[in-house]
Amino acid sequence: MALSQGWMKRYFKAFCKGFFVAVPVAVTFLDRVACVARVEGASMQPSLNPGGSQSSDVVLLNHWKVRNFEVQRGDIVSLV
């Protein structure tokens, strides 16, 4: 019984360390570098979502280019 409690304690401690490192890194990445978004509907056809309203596309939104003002003609810009 004591052996199993020691194992669980070590597992929980390792999980907490990983969690408290991974969550801030993920939040910073999603806020500063890039995030994933879903495109639904006919507003971006035929470039995105060519199948119409039955399907949706998943895109990667690049925050880095916008923060550095590197947007060029032909780029798709998403406003949140």
Residue, then its C-alpha position, 0 to 999 in steps of 0.5 A: m500500500a505504501l509503495s503504491q502511494g509513493w508511486m502515485k505521489r511521484y506521478f502526480k508531482a511529475f504531472c503537475k510540473g509538466f502541466f505548469v510548464a506546458v500550459p503557459v507555453a501553449v497559451t503564449f504560442l496561441d496568443r503570439v505566434a499562431c492559432v487554428a481556426r475553422v472556416e465555415g460557410a460560403s464567404m470564402q468560396p472558392s479559395l476556402n471551403p469549396g464544398g459549400s456549407q456541408s464542409s469546413d476547412v481548418v486554417l492556421l492563422n499566423h499572428w507573427k506576420v500581422r504583428n510585424f506588418e508583413v501582410q501582402r496582397g493576396d493574403i487572407v486576413s481574419l479579424v477576431 
